[in-house]
């Protein structure tokens, strides 16, 4: 159901942000947020909820960037230098990464490749379409399907 709004939302954000790649990234992040929400209450207006989520991500990113411009680089360097993840957090991250790899291995090759080229290589949808020899619409569909599949499988494995 949410997939129906993908292109529309990318166009909407592209018009506001002036950068299609950034718009696509925000839409992907919005889909992930909506798919990962923990509430059991169904979304009454999925289109509005997805748009609001995407706009909130844009606003959050803008605030973070504005804050970064005010902080000195020394502060950011010190924060990063002294950050060490807890052993539990590292283990959990490693386990999640392994689950993600298993979930990706279950996908058809074009679906998996579309997702990896976008998320790992940072390629745009047109670049992926050209590389894989498929339409841009199919690239978008593959990426959304890969995200949904990975989320579902990780939830299933977490519950075990």
Protein Blocks (a to p, Z undefined) as FASTA:
>chain_A
ZZmmmmmmmmmmmmmnopaklmmmmmmmmmmmmmmpcbfbdcfblmlmmmmmmmmmmmmm
mmmmmmmmmpcfklmmmmmmmpccdfklmmmmmmmmmmmmmmmmmpcfklmmmmmmmmmn
opafklmmmmnopafklmmmmmmmmmmmmmmmmmmmmmZZ
